[in-house]
Amino acid sequence: MEMAPALADAIDGFARHLTLERNRSAHTVRAYTSDVIGLLNFASARGCEQLDDIDLALLRDWLGAQHQAGHARSTIARRAASVRAFTAWCQARGLIHADPSRRLKSPRVPHKLPVVLDATEAAQLMDLAGTRALDEDPVAARDHAILELLYGTGMRVSELCQLDLADIAWDSRTIRLLGKGRKERVVPYGIPAERALTTWIRVRPALATPTSPPAVFLGVRGQRLDPRAARTVVGTLTQDAHLPRLAPHGLRHSAATHVLEGGADLRTVQELLGHASLATTQQYTHVSVERLRSAFDQAHPRAAQD
């Protein structure tokens, strides 16, 4: 069924709002608009032609249909969040009289503590990547630098792939990152990361072509490294090191946990990771407490006594 013009126009306006006013990435805009399109198609199939035709009952029916389709709770919760953002924008623009999603309850998503490496495991992983890069093979040298920077700075994989050569301040061992919402921050990196990065930059011309961008990390064909390729690098090396197969975000979690365990305060870690909210950073305190509990239970003679 073709969507009513009023509904289709609202999608375009919402996408412009996310891009121009909220400064969201293209990936985020696609995800939000895809979720909203799903809702509006559902509404159109039930005879809705105007935005004000969408009420709380219809939203609940839509959520119910998500459950019946077998979608995960996390997926349903994300779609509900997208719809809340959309209806709030519609009300702010005067497109609807009242926001029907204010009373919409989405499923609770069980909080899972992030999987992290301990310091010994992280060192084991870096040693493996470093050993493979000893002969300065360009791909091995690149992969070593990727791991050292992801773990050494806690940056996101998207931030790593966006890095340009001009973003590195060699004299101060810092890197300028462009994070979520296009917010800039500067993060330090350590001497091991500096060594790995120096080696990679020295052999980088072996992968570069005349049309290569000024990206720090290049793929085997000379173009900017794709996040999927970076995920493959991390997954393969962790597996080869006989460690739990991690995504790049696992190294980010590990970095945050180890910095906290080393005595850094939450605000410092928040700034390092580029979190907008301190509440997001606080999840890493739970990881540290879990580790403390595990060590206590194993080591203290009275930990397991009634």
Backbone hydrogen bonds in HBPLUS format (Angstrom, degrees):
<---DONOR---> <-ACCEPTOR-->    atom                        ^
c    i                          cat <-CA-CA->   ^        H-A-AA   ^      H-
h    n   atom  resd res      DA  || num        DHA   H-A  angle D-A-AA Bond
n    s   type  num  typ     dist DA aas  dist angle  dist       angle   num
A0007-LEU N   A0004-ALA O   3.03 MM   3  5.48 127.8  2.31 111.1 123.9     1
A0008-ALA N   A0004-ALA O   3.09 MM   4  6.39 162.4  2.12 156.7 162.2     2
A0009-ASP N   A0005-PRO O   2.89 MM   4  6.03 162.2  1.92 156.5 160.4     3
A0010-ALA N   A0006-ALA O   3.32 MM   4  6.38 147.1  2.43 131.1 139.0     4
A0011-ILE N   A0007-LEU O   3.28 MM   4  6.66 146.2  2.41 145.1 153.0     5
A0012-ASP N   A0008-ALA O   3.37 MM   4  6.77 158.9  2.41 149.2 153.1     6
A0013-GLY N   A0009-ASP O   3.06 MM   4  6.35 160.8  2.10 150.9 156.1     7
A0014-PHE N   A0010-ALA O   2.90 MM   4  6.05 156.5  1.95 148.1 154.6     8
A0015-ALA N   A0011-ILE O   2.95 MM   4  6.18 158.0  2.00 151.6 157.2     9
A0016-ARG N   A0012-ASP O   3.07 MM   4  6.35 156.7  2.13 147.1 152.9    10
A0017-HIS N   A0013-GLY O   2.96 MM   4  6.19 153.9  2.03 145.1 152.7    11
A0018-LEU N   A0014-PHE O   2.97 MM   4  6.27 158.9  2.02 151.7 156.2    12
A0019-THR N   A0015-ALA O   3.03 MM   4  6.22 155.5  2.09 146.3 153.1    13
A0020-LEU N   A0016-ARG O   2.76 MM   4  5.73 170.5  1.77 157.7 160.1    14
A0021-GLU N   A0017-HIS O   2.93 MM   4  5.09 141.3  2.08 125.2 137.4    15
A0022-ARG N   A0017-HIS O   2.97 MM   5  6.38 149.9  2.07 156.2 162.8    16
A0024-ARG N   A0018-LEU O   2.87 MM   6  5.57 175.8  1.87 156.7 155.2    17
A0029-VAL N   A0025-SER O   2.96 MM   4  6.26 161.9  2.00 155.6 160.7    18
A0030-ARG N   A0026-ALA O   3.00 MM   4  6.18 160.1  2.04 147.0 152.1    19
A0031-ALA N   A0027-HIS O   3.04 MM   4  6.29 157.7  2.09 146.6 152.7    20
A0032-TYR N   A0028-THR O   2.92 MM   4  6.14 170.2  1.93 158.4 160.1    21
A0033-THR N   A0029-VAL O   2.95 MM   4  6.02 170.4  1.96 152.6 155.8    22
A0034-SER N   A0030-ARG O   2.92 MM   4  5.90 152.0  2.00 142.6 150.7    23
A0035-ASP N   A0031-ALA O   3.11 MM   4  6.32 156.5  2.17 146.3 151.8    24
A0036-VAL N   A0032-TYR O   3.02 MM   4  6.33 159.7  2.06 150.9 156.7    25
A0037-ILE N   A0033-THR O   2.82 MM   4  5.96 157.5  1.87 149.4 155.7    26
A0038-GLY N   A0034-SER O   3.09 MM   4  6.30 152.0  2.17 141.7 148.6    27
A0039-LEU N   A0035-ASP O   3.20 MM   4  6.60 152.0  2.28 143.9 150.6    28
A0040-LEU N   A0036-VAL O   2.89 MM   4  6.19 167.9  1.91 158.4 161.1    29
A0041-ASN N   A0037-ILE O   2.85 MM   4  5.98 152.0  1.93 150.4 157.3    30
A0042-PHE N   A0038-GLY O   3.14 MM   4  6.27 151.5  2.23 137.9 145.6    31
A0042-PHE N   A0039-LEU O   3.03 MM   3  5.03 114.3  2.48  94.5 110.5    32
A0043-ALA N   A0039-LEU O   2.81 MM   4  6.19 152.1  1.89 149.4 158.3    33
A0044-SER N   A0040-LEU O   2.82 MM   4  5.97 156.9  1.88 143.5 149.6    34
A0045-ALA N   A0041-ASN O   3.05 MM   4  6.22 153.5  2.12 143.4 149.7    35
A0046-ARG N   A0043-ALA O   3.00 MM   3  5.19 144.8  2.13 102.0 112.9    36
A0048-CYS N   A0043-ALA O   3.05 MM   5  5.36 162.3  2.09 143.3 138.4    37
A0047-GLY N   A0044-SER O   2.98 MM   3  5.11 156.9  2.04 114.3 113.6    38
A0053-ASP N   A0050-GLN O   2.98 MM   3  5.38 156.2  2.04 109.8 117.6    39
A0054-ILE N   A0051-LEU O   3.05 MM   3  5.71 163.6  2.08 117.2 122.4    40
A0059-LEU N   A0055-ASP O   3.07 MM   4  6.42 158.6  2.12 151.7 158.1    41
A0060-ARG N   A0056-LEU O   2.91 MM   4  6.18 154.7  1.97 151.8 158.5    42
A0061-ASP N   A0057-ALA O   2.97 MM   4  6.24 151.6  2.05 144.3 152.3    43
A0062-TRP N   A0058-LEU O   2.87 MM   4  6.13 152.1  1.94 148.2 156.1    44
A0063-LEU N   A0059-LEU O   2.94 MM   4  6.25 156.6  2.00 147.6 153.2    45
A0064-GLY N   A0060-ARG O   2.90 MM   4  6.11 157.0  1.95 145.2 152.0    46
A0065-ALA N   A0061-ASP O   2.92 MM   4  6.20 147.6  2.03 144.0 152.5    47
A0066-GLN N   A0062-TRP O   3.11 MM   4  6.46 140.2  2.28 139.9 150.5    48
A0066-GLN N   A0063-LEU O   3.01 MM   3  5.04 123.6  2.34  94.7 109.7    49
A0067-HIS N   A0063-LEU O   3.10 MM   4  6.54 152.6  2.18 149.7 156.5    50
A0068-GLN N   A0064-GLY O   2.98 MM   4  6.30 164.6  2.00 152.1 155.8    51
A0069-ALA N   A0065-ALA O   3.00 MM   4  6.11 138.4  2.18 137.7 148.0    52
A0071-HIS N   A0066-GLN O   3.31 MM   5  5.93 163.5  2.34 165.5 160.6    53
A0070-GLY N   A0067-HIS O   2.89 MM   3  5.29 157.0  1.94 111.4 118.8    54
A0075-THR N   A0072-ALA O   3.07 MM   3  5.22 120.2  2.44  99.3 113.8    55
A0076-ILE N   A0072-ALA O   3.02 MM   4  6.38 161.8  2.05 156.9 161.7    56
A0077-ALA N   A0073-ARG O   2.84 MM   4  6.01 162.6  1.87 153.5 158.6    57
A0078-ARG N   A0074-SER O   3.02 MM   4  6.16 153.4  2.09 140.4 147.3    58
A0079-ARG N   A0075-THR O   2.98 MM   4  6.24 158.9  2.02 149.3 154.8    59
A0080-ALA N   A0076-ILE O   2.91 MM   4  6.12 155.1  1.97 149.3 156.4    60
A0081-ALA N   A0077-ALA O   3.00 MM   4  6.23 149.7  2.09 142.0 150.1    61
A0082-SER N   A0078-ARG O   3.01 MM   4  6.33 150.7  2.10 146.1 153.9    62
A0083-VAL N   A0079-ARG O   3.04 MM   4  6.31 157.7  2.09 147.5 153.0    63
A0084-ARG N   A0080-ALA O   2.91 MM   4  6.19 152.8  1.99 147.0 154.6    64
A0085-ALA N   A0081-ALA O   3.05 MM   4  6.31 158.6  2.09 146.7 151.8    65
A0086-PHE N   A0082-SER O   2.99 MM   4  6.27 149.9  2.08 142.8 151.7    66
A0087-THR N   A0083-VAL O   2.86 MM   4  6.12 170.2  1.87 161.0 161.2    67
A0088-ALA N   A0084-ARG O   2.97 MM   4  6.02 155.3  2.03 146.4 153.5    68
A0089-TRP N   A0085-ALA O   3.08 MM   4  6.19 151.7  2.16 138.4 145.9    69
A0090-CYS N   A0086-PHE O   2.89 MM   4  6.21 154.8  1.95 149.3 157.0    70
A0091-GLN N   A0087-THR O   2.99 MM   4  6.22 156.9  2.04 145.4 150.3    71
A0092-ALA N   A0088-ALA O   3.00 MM   4  6.20 160.9  2.03 146.0 151.7    72
A0093-ARG N   A0089-TRP O   2.97 MM   4  6.17 139.8  2.13 145.9 156.3    73
A0095-LEU N   A0090-CYS O   2.78 MM   5  4.99 149.7  1.87 163.4 156.9    74
A0094-GLY N   A0091-GLN O   2.99 MM   3  4.98 157.8  2.04 103.9 110.7    75
A0104-LEU N   A0101-SER O   3.02 MM   3  4.79 163.9  2.04 103.5 107.5    76
A0122-ALA N   A0118-ASP O   2.91 MM   4  6.20 159.5  1.95 158.5 165.0    77
A0123-ALA N   A0119-ALA O   3.00 MM   4  6.18 156.8  2.05 143.6 149.6    78
A0124-GLN N   A0120-THR O   2.95 MM   4  6.18 151.1  2.03 143.8 152.2    79
A0125-LEU N   A0121-GLU O   2.95 MM   4  6.24 152.4  2.03 148.0 154.8    80
A0126-MET N   A0122-ALA O   2.98 MM   4  6.27 164.0  2.00 152.6 156.4    81
A0127-ASP N   A0123-ALA O   2.87 MM   4  6.01 155.0  1.93 147.4 154.7    82
A0128-LEU N   A0124-GLN O   3.09 MM   4  6.30 156.6  2.15 143.8 149.2    83
A0129-ALA N   A0125-LEU O   3.10 MM   4  6.40 169.7  2.11 154.5 156.3    84
A0130-GLY N   A0126-MET O   2.83 MM   4  5.98 154.6  1.89 146.8 154.8    85
A0131-THR N   A0127-ASP O   2.83 MM   4  6.01 154.4  1.90 150.0 156.2    86
A0132-ARG N   A0128-LEU O   3.10 MM   4  6.36 159.8  2.14 152.1 156.8    87
A0133-ALA N   A0130-GLY O   3.15 MM   3  5.10 135.4  2.36  93.6 106.1    88
A0134-LEU N   A0131-THR O   3.23 MM   3  5.33 167.7  2.24 108.1 111.3    89
A0136-GLU N   A0133-ALA O   2.89 MM   3  5.10 157.7  1.94 114.2 119.3    90
A0141-ALA N   A0137-ASP O   2.81 MM   4  5.91 162.5  1.84 165.6 171.5    91
A0142-ARG N   A0138-PRO O   2.91 MM   4  6.05 155.1  1.97 144.3 151.4    92
A0143-ASP N   A0139-VAL O   2.88 MM   4  6.08 163.0  1.91 150.6 155.2    93
A0144-HIS N   A0140-ALA O   2.96 MM   4  6.16 154.1  2.03 145.8 152.4    94
A0145-ALA N   A0141-ALA O   3.10 MM   4  6.32 161.6  2.13 146.2 150.8    95
A0146-ILE N   A0142-ARG O   2.87 MM   4  6.16 151.5  1.95 151.0 159.8    96
A0147-LEU N   A0143-ASP O   3.08 MM   4  6.35 163.8  2.11 150.2 152.5    97
A0148-GLU N   A0144-HIS O   2.98 MM   4  6.20 168.3  1.99 154.4 158.1    98
A0149-LEU N   A0145-ALA O   2.97 MM   4  6.05 155.7  2.03 146.6 152.5    99
A0150-LEU N   A0146-ILE O   2.96 MM   4  6.11 167.0  1.98 153.2 157.3   100
A0151-TYR N   A0147-LEU O   2.98 MM   4  6.05 171.7  1.99 154.5 157.2   101
A0152-GLY N   A0148-GLU O   2.68 MM   4  5.39 142.6  1.82 130.1 143.0   102
A0153-THR N   A0149-LEU O   2.95 MM   4  5.64 139.9  2.12 141.1 145.3   103
A0154-GLY N   A0150-LEU O   2.99 MM   4  5.36 139.9  2.16 127.1 137.8   104
A0159-GLU N   A0156-ARG O   3.11 MM   3  5.14 120.6  2.48  95.4 109.8   105
A0160-LEU N   A0156-ARG O   3.00 MM   4  6.34 153.4  2.07 149.2 156.9   106
A0161-CYS N   A0157-VAL O   3.03 MM   4  6.26 160.4  2.07 149.9 153.8   107
A0162-GLN N   A0158-SER O   3.13 MM   4  6.25 131.6  2.38 134.9 146.9   108
A0163-LEU N   A0160-LEU O   3.27 MM   3  5.44 155.6  2.33 103.0 110.2   109
A0216-VAL N   A0163-LEU O   2.95 MM  53  5.63 162.2  1.98 127.8 130.7   110
A0167-ASP N   A0164-ASP O   2.87 MM   3  5.39 159.1  1.91 117.2 124.3   111
A0165-LEU N   A0214-PRO O   2.89 MM  49  5.95 157.5  1.95 173.6 177.2   112
A0168-ILE N   A0165-LEU O   3.28 MM   3  5.90 170.3  2.29 117.0 120.0   113
A0176-ARG N   A0167-ASP O   2.97 MM   9  5.08 160.4  2.01 140.7 147.0   114
A0169-ALA N   A0174-THR O   2.88 MM   5  5.28 173.4  1.88 163.5 162.0   115
A0173-ARG N   A0169-ALA O   2.94 MM   4  5.76 115.8  2.36 144.9 162.6   116
A0174-THR N   A0169-ALA O   3.27 MM   5  5.28 159.5  2.31 137.1 142.4   117
A0173-ARG N   A0170-TRP O   3.39 MM   3  4.94 148.8  2.50  91.0  99.8   118
A0189-TYR N   A0173-ARG O   3.01 MM  16  5.75 148.9  2.10 150.9 148.4   119
A0175-ILE N   A0187-VAL O   2.82 MM  12  5.45 152.0  1.90 153.5 162.8   120
A0187-VAL N   A0175-ILE O   2.96 MM  12  5.45 161.1  2.00 153.5 155.6   121
A0177-LEU N   A0185-ARG O   2.81 MM   8  5.43 175.1  1.81 172.0 173.6   122
A0185-ARG N   A0177-LEU O   3.08 MM   8  5.43 148.8  2.18 142.4 148.7   123
A0179-GLY N   A0183-LYS O   2.78 MM   4  5.14 165.0  1.80 151.8 148.0   124
A0182-ARG N   A0179-GLY O   3.02 MM   3  5.29 127.8  2.30 138.2 135.1   125
A0183-LYS N   A0180-LYS O   3.36 MM   3  6.04 152.6  2.45 113.5 117.6   126
A0194-GLU N   A0190-GLY O   2.96 MM   4  6.21 147.5  2.06 143.2 153.6   127
A0195-ARG N   A0191-ILE O   2.90 MM   4  6.19 158.0  1.95 157.5 161.5   128
A0196-ALA N   A0192-PRO O   3.06 MM   4  6.31 167.4  2.07 150.4 153.5   129
A0197-LEU N   A0193-ALA O   2.83 MM   4  5.92 159.7  1.87 148.5 154.8   130
A0198-THR N   A0194-GLU O   2.84 MM   4  5.95 155.7  1.90 146.9 153.7   131
A0199-THR N   A0195-ARG O   3.02 MM   4  6.25 161.1  2.06 150.3 154.6   132
A0200-TRP N   A0196-ALA O   3.03 MM   4  6.26 160.1  2.07 146.3 151.9   133
A0201-ILE N   A0197-LEU O   2.92 MM   4  6.12 165.0  1.94 152.7 156.5   134
A0202-ARG N   A0198-THR O   3.06 MM   4  6.23 147.9  2.17 142.3 150.9   135
A0203-VAL N   A0199-THR O   3.23 MM   4  6.58 145.0  2.36 144.7 152.9   136
A0203-VAL N   A0200-TRP O   3.10 MM   3  5.31 124.6  2.42  99.9 113.3   137
A0204-ARG N   A0200-TRP O   2.76 MM   4  5.71 116.9  2.16 146.5 164.7   138
A0206-ALA N   A0203-VAL O   2.97 MM   3  5.76 158.8  2.02 124.9 131.1   139
A0207-LEU N   A0204-ARG O   2.94 MM   3  5.68 155.5  2.00 126.2 132.0   140
A0208-ALA N   A0204-ARG O   3.19 MM   4  6.36 139.2  2.36 144.0 154.5   141
A0212-SER N   A0209-THR O   3.00 MM   3  5.11 168.1  2.01 114.1 116.7   142
A0225-LEU N   A0217-PHE O   3.03 MM   8  5.57 159.9  2.07 135.9 131.9   143
A0219-GLY N   A0223-GLN O   2.70 MM   4  5.47 160.4  1.74 160.8 168.0   144
A0222-GLY N   A0219-GLY O   2.99 MM   3  5.30 163.2  2.02 116.0 118.3   145
A0229-ALA N   A0226-ASP O   2.93 MM   3  5.27 123.5  2.26 107.8 122.1   146
A0230-ALA N   A0226-ASP O   3.10 MM   4  6.51 153.0  2.18 151.6 160.0   147
A0231-ARG N   A0227-PRO O   2.92 MM   4  6.20 151.3  2.00 147.1 154.6   148
A0232-THR N   A0228-ARG O   3.06 MM   4  6.32 150.8  2.14 141.8 149.4   149
A0233-VAL N   A0229-ALA O   3.01 MM   4  6.32 153.2  2.08 146.0 153.0   150
A0234-VAL N   A0230-ALA O   3.08 MM   4  6.39 165.7  2.11 153.1 154.9   151
A0235-GLY N   A0231-ARG O   2.88 MM   4  6.01 168.5  1.90 152.8 156.7   152
A0236-THR N   A0232-THR O   2.88 MM   4  5.90 163.4  1.90 149.9 154.4   153
A0237-LEU N   A0233-VAL O   3.06 MM   4  6.17 167.7  2.08 151.2 154.8   154
A0238-THR N   A0234-VAL O   3.01 MM   4  6.10 163.6  2.04 152.6 157.2   155
A0239-GLN N   A0235-GLY O   3.13 MM   4  6.17 153.8  2.20 139.2 146.7   156
A0240-ASP N   A0236-THR O   2.86 MM   4  6.08 156.4  1.92 148.5 155.6   157
A0241-ALA N   A0237-LEU O   2.95 MM   4  6.09 136.8  2.14 139.5 150.5   158
A0243-LEU N   A0238-THR O   2.95 MM   5  5.27 160.6  1.99 162.5 162.0   159
A0242-HIS N   A0239-GLN O   2.97 MM   3  5.09 156.8  2.03 109.1 113.1   160
A0250-GLY N   A0247-ALA O   2.81 MM   3  5.38 143.7  1.94 116.5 127.1   161
A0251-LEU N   A0248-PRO O   2.99 MM   3  5.33 130.7  2.23 104.7 117.1   162
A0252-ARG N   A0248-PRO O   3.20 MM   4  6.64 148.3  2.30 144.1 153.3   163
A0253-HIS N   A0249-HIS O   2.84 MM   4  6.17 158.6  1.89 149.7 154.9   164
A0254-SER N   A0250-GLY O   2.92 MM   4  6.09 154.8  1.98 138.5 146.0   165
A0255-ALA N   A0251-LEU O   2.87 MM   4  6.06 160.6  1.91 146.6 151.2   166
A0256-ALA N   A0252-ARG O   3.05 MM   4  6.29 167.1  2.06 153.0 155.9   167
A0257-THR N   A0253-HIS O   2.99 MM   4  6.17 163.8  2.02 152.6 157.2   168
A0258-HIS N   A0254-SER O   2.95 MM   4  6.11 164.4  1.97 154.7 158.6   169
A0259-VAL N   A0255-ALA O   2.97 MM   4  6.13 156.0  2.03 150.6 157.1   170
A0260-LEU N   A0256-ALA O   3.06 MM   4  6.24 159.3  2.10 147.0 152.5   171
A0261-GLU N   A0257-THR O   2.88 MM   4  6.09 161.4  1.91 149.5 155.3   172
A0262-GLY N   A0258-HIS O   2.92 MM   4  5.99 131.2  2.16 134.0 146.5   173
A0264-ALA N   A0259-VAL O   3.18 MM   5  5.83 162.3  2.21 153.8 149.3   174
A0263-GLY N   A0260-LEU O   2.99 MM   3  5.34 162.8  2.02 110.7 116.1   175
A0269-VAL N   A0265-ASP O   3.18 MM   4  6.55 161.1  2.22 153.1 158.4   176
A0270-GLN N   A0266-LEU O   2.79 MM   4  5.99 154.1  1.85 151.7 159.9   177
A0271-GLU N   A0267-ARG O   3.01 MM   4  6.26 156.7  2.07 145.1 150.1   178
A0272-LEU N   A0268-THR O   2.90 MM   4  6.16 154.0  1.97 146.5 154.5   179
A0273-LEU N   A0269-VAL O   2.93 MM   4  6.10 160.4  1.97 152.7 156.3   180
A0274-GLY N   A0270-GLN O   2.92 MM   4  5.91 130.0  2.17 139.1 152.4   181
A0275-HIS N   A0270-GLN O   3.16 MM   5  5.32 152.3  2.24 146.4 150.6   182
A0280-THR N   A0277-SER O   3.22 MM   3  5.61 139.3  2.39 104.3 113.4   183
A0281-THR N   A0278-LEU O   3.02 MM   3  5.14 118.5  2.41  98.3 113.3   184
A0282-GLN N   A0278-LEU O   3.05 MM   4  6.34 141.0  2.21 147.6 159.0   185
A0284-TYR N   A0281-THR O   3.12 MM   3  6.08 160.2  2.16 127.2 130.4   186
A0285-THR N   A0282-GLN O   2.99 MM   3  5.37 144.7  2.12 108.2 118.2   187
A0286-HIS N   A0283-GLN O   3.14 MM   3  5.39 129.6  2.41  99.3 111.6   188
A0288-SER N   A0284-TYR O   3.16 MM   4  6.43 158.7  2.20 143.4 147.9   189
A0289-VAL N   A0285-THR O   2.95 MM   4  6.19 154.3  2.02 146.1 153.2   190
A0290-GLU N   A0286-HIS O   2.91 MM   4  6.12 155.8  1.97 147.6 154.0   191
A0291-ARG N   A0287-VAL O   3.03 MM   4  6.35 153.1  2.10 146.9 154.0   192
A0292-LEU N   A0288-SER O   2.90 MM   4  6.15 155.3  1.96 146.3 153.7   193
A0293-ARG N   A0289-VAL O   2.85 MM   4  6.07 159.2  1.89 151.7 156.9   194
A0294-SER N   A0290-GLU O   2.97 MM   4  6.19 159.4  2.02 145.9 151.3   195
A0295-ALA N   A0291-ARG O   2.93 MM   4  6.16 165.3  1.96 153.6 156.9   196
A0296-PHE N   A0292-LEU O   2.88 MM   4  6.01 157.8  1.93 148.3 155.2   197
A0297-ASP N   A0293-ARG O   2.87 MM   4  6.04 165.8  1.89 154.0 157.4   198
A0298-GLN N   A0294-SER O   3.15 MM   4  6.33 147.0  2.27 141.8 150.0   199
A0299-ALA N   A0295-ALA O   2.94 MM   4  5.98 145.2  2.06 145.2 154.8   200
A0300-HIS N   A0296-PHE O   2.87 MM   4  5.45 168.9  1.88 149.3 152.7   201
A0303-ALA N   A0300-HIS O   3.22 MM   3  5.27 170.1  2.23 110.9 113.5   202
A0305-GLN N   A0302-ARG O   3.42 MM   3  5.25 160.3  2.46  98.4 104.1   203
